[in-house]
C-alpha cells in the first residue's frame, strides 16, 4: 500500500514542472538548494545544502543521522521514532556542475523550471519532502527510511557501503530520480562498472632511437578497439571508452597512457562473461620493443 502511494505521487509531481503546480514552500526550498553549488567535490556547498534539508525532515518528526563516509562526504539517514522500515527512499544532493560552471541559478518560466539539480535531483529531494508531509498517519511514517548521499554523480564511491547497510532487510525502495519523457516510470537501471586502465611503455626519442621505445599510446589503442568490440546493443550491453590521456611530448615515444571505461549491462551473466574477456584483453600485449 505504501509502495503504491509513493509511486503515484512521484509519478505525478515529477512531470508537473510548471511552477504553479508546486507548493510555494517547496518552490522556495528548491530555489535555496539549487542556488548553492553542490558539485560532487564541493564539500562546503554540500554541507550548506544539508543544513537546509535536515530541519525540513525533522519538522515532519524524523530523527536525523549524519554519517561521515570519508573525504568530507556525509550520508544523511532519517527514521521516524520507533520505526520498523519497510520502504527505503533514496536521493542525492550533489550535481555535475562545478563552481566554475556558468549554470548556477534557478530560472522559473511559465511552464518550466531550470537550474542545476532542479530535476537531478534536488527537485527529487524536495518532492520527497512534499510527499512525506502529505502523510499524516504516523504508523505509515514509521515504515519509511530516508537516505540522502552526496556523491552519486561520481558513482557513490564513499557512501555505497553504508547505504547498503542501511537498506538491508527493507523490502521496497524508491529512488527520486527523474522519470522518462512522456511520464514513463523507471522500474530499473542497467548495472554499471567503471574501469580505469593504465598502460606502461618505454620512453625513447622519436627521432634518434624510436626503435628503443615501447609506445603505450599504441598499445592502449589496440586494447580499446578490442574492448569496444565487446559491445552488444541487442543484449543491452555496452563498453564505452570515455576518457583518454597519454604521452608527454610529440618527439618522445609515449611511455604511459590511460583510459576510463564505462561498462553497462542488463544481464548479470553477460557482465560476468565480459569481465573475463576484459581481463584477457588487458593481459595481452600487442606492441613490443623492436631494439
Helices and strands as residue ranges (DSSP letters): H 2-14, G 19-21, H 24-34, H 43-59, E 62-70, E 73-80, E 87-92, E 107-108, E 113-114, H 122-133, H 138-141, E 144-149, G 152-154, H 160-167, E 172-175, E 191-200, G 210-212, H 216-228, G 233-235, E 238-246, E 256-265, H 268-283
